[in-house]
Amino acid sequence: MERFFFEEPGPEREADALAYIREFYEHGSEINGAGGLHRYLDDYAGWLEKLRQDALREPTEEKVPARTYFLVRESDNRIVGMSNIRLTLNEKLRQFGGHIGFSIRPTERGKGYNKINLYLGLKVCAQHGIGTVLLDADLHNPASWRTMEALGGVRTREYFDEQYSHCVVVDYSIDVDKALAEHPEYEGRILRS
Ligand SMILES: CC(C)(COP(=O)(O)OP(=O)(O)OC[C@H]1O[C@@H](n2cnc3c(N)ncnc32)[C@H](O)[C@@H]1OP(=O)(O)O)[C@@H](O)C(=O)NCCC(=O)NCCS
């Protein structure tokens, strides 16, 4: 069975990281959870510096402290996904965006990888003392909200978002300790926490 781990982005991953983003453009896919990497395609070192600052940030209404990870498959050391985890929420993120943004590269979707991605993300939240994780998804993106439901997410709201998505958005809440306790099956799919 394939196993996975979260890796903090470093200089040695430049080519892999750019190939990851390129694949989204080739498939016309929305990019999420990439910590803004798609805005730094000509400045990978600048992106690493941005991530360093993201981790140290004091929370404001504009920005909050966050961490970004590559989801890596052990067998071939390939980046298959990414997650961006906000360690504190400001009012804007509480309303829209929540704690975690995630993605799986287009050629690796539909294999259950995002459930492992979210499981690892919840472990990071637990390490940072976050007891309840808030997430949201567009209703027309079932792969996203089904991932949340698979990890115990409870739908708390469904509404038409006039401001950001301009579509129906579903909000979810996950009790982190409960989710981790009730899904031991993912423990065997991860290499390190
Ligand atoms: C959303 C995304 C991360 C899902 O990744 P994935 O690896 O394909 O998801 P998984 O294979 O782990 O599947 C998660 C759940 O969604 C379901 N699912 C996967 N693809 C689906 C699809 N195309 N339609 C409906 N359900 C789907 C799976 O069956 C699973 O649910 P289950 O456990 O009830 O069976 C991926 O599609 C992606 O990167 N999309 C672009 C970025 C994005 O939209 N991010 C989320 C923003 S909130």
The ligand as a MOL file (V3000), in Angstrom:
LIG
                    3D

  0  0  0     0  0            999 V3000
M  V30 BEGIN CTAB
M  V30 COUNTS 48 50 0 0 0
M  V30 BEGIN ATOM
M  V30 1 C -10.5090 18.4580 -4.4070 0
M  V30 2 C -9.3070 17.5340 -4.6810 0
M  V30 3 C -8.1630 17.9650 -3.7520 0
M  V30 4 C -9.7320 16.0860 -4.4180 0
M  V30 5 O -8.6000 15.2480 -4.5630 0
M  V30 6 P -8.7010 13.6510 -4.8050 0
M  V30 7 O -7.3880 13.0570 -4.4590 0
M  V30 8 O -9.2370 13.3860 -6.1560 0
M  V30 9 O -9.7700 13.2340 -3.6980 0
M  V30 10 P -9.9090 11.7410 -3.1130 0
M  V30 11 O -9.5880 10.7500 -4.1820 0
M  V30 12 O -9.1540 11.6550 -1.8150 0
M  V30 13 O -11.4780 11.6670 -2.8450 0
M  V30 14 C -12.0720 12.3470 -1.7680 0
M  V30 15 C -13.5740 12.0860 -1.8040 0
M  V30 16 O -14.1490 12.7490 -2.9330 0
M  V30 17 C -14.7670 11.8120 -3.8100 0
M  V30 18 N -14.4500 12.2280 -5.1620 0
M  V30 19 C -13.2150 12.2420 -5.7420 0
M  V30 20 N -13.3320 12.7090 -6.9960 0
M  V30 21 C -14.6420 12.9970 -7.1880 0
M  V30 22 C -15.3660 13.5090 -8.2650 0
M  V30 23 N -14.7700 13.8640 -9.4100 0
M  V30 24 N -16.7070 13.6840 -8.1130 0
M  V30 25 C -17.3110 13.3600 -6.9640 0
M  V30 26 N -16.6730 12.8670 -5.8850 0
M  V30 27 C -15.3450 12.6930 -6.0160 0
M  V30 28 C -14.1590 10.4940 -3.4570 0
M  V30 29 O -15.0110 9.4240 -3.8020 0
M  V30 30 C -13.9500 10.6400 -1.9660 0
M  V30 31 O -15.1740 10.4860 -1.2800 0
M  V30 32 P -15.5760 9.0940 -0.5410 0
M  V30 33 O -14.5330 8.8640 0.4960 0
M  V30 34 O -16.9180 9.4220 0.0190 0
M  V30 35 O -15.5810 8.0540 -1.6050 0
M  V30 36 C -8.8250 17.6600 -6.1540 0
M  V30 37 O -9.9210 17.4330 -6.9890 0
M  V30 38 C -8.2020 19.0160 -6.4850 0
M  V30 39 O -7.0210 19.2350 -6.2620 0
M  V30 40 N -9.0230 19.9460 -7.0400 0
M  V30 41 C -8.5180 21.2660 -7.3930 0
M  V30 42 C -8.2620 22.0950 -6.1650 0
M  V30 43 C -9.4950 22.1780 -5.2690 0
M  V30 44 O -10.6170 22.2370 -5.7420 0
M  V30 45 N -9.2320 22.2020 -3.9450 0
M  V30 46 C -10.2830 22.3060 -2.9580 0
M  V30 47 C -10.6920 23.6970 -2.7570 0
M  V30 48 S -11.7440 23.8120 -1.3120 0
M  V30 END ATOM
M  V30 BEGIN BOND
M  V30 1 1 1 2
M  V30 2 1 2 3
M  V30 3 1 2 4
M  V30 4 1 2 36
M  V30 5 1 4 5
M  V30 6 1 5 6
M  V30 7 2 6 7
M  V30 8 1 6 8
M  V30 9 1 6 9
M  V30 10 1 9 10
M  V30 11 2 10 11
M  V30 12 1 10 12
M  V30 13 1 10 13
M  V30 14 1 13 14
M  V30 15 1 14 15
M  V30 16 1 15 16
M  V30 17 1 15 30
M  V30 18 1 16 17
M  V30 19 1 17 18
M  V30 20 1 17 28
M  V30 21 1 18 19
M  V30 22 1 18 27
M  V30 23 2 19 20
M  V30 24 1 20 21
M  V30 25 1 21 22
M  V30 26 2 21 27
M  V30 27 1 22 23
M  V30 28 2 22 24
M  V30 29 1 24 25
M  V30 30 2 25 26
M  V30 31 1 26 27
M  V30 32 1 28 29
M  V30 33 1 28 30
M  V30 34 1 30 31
M  V30 35 1 31 32
M  V30 36 2 32 33
M  V30 37 1 32 34
M  V30 38 1 32 35
M  V30 39 1 36 37
M  V30 40 1 36 38
M  V30 41 2 38 39
M  V30 42 1 38 40
M  V30 43 1 40 41
M  V30 44 1 41 42
M  V30 45 1 42 43
M  V30 46 2 43 44
M  V30 47 1 43 45
M  V30 48 1 45 46
M  V30 49 1 46 47
M  V30 50 1 47 48
M  V30 END BOND
M  V30 END CTAB
M  END
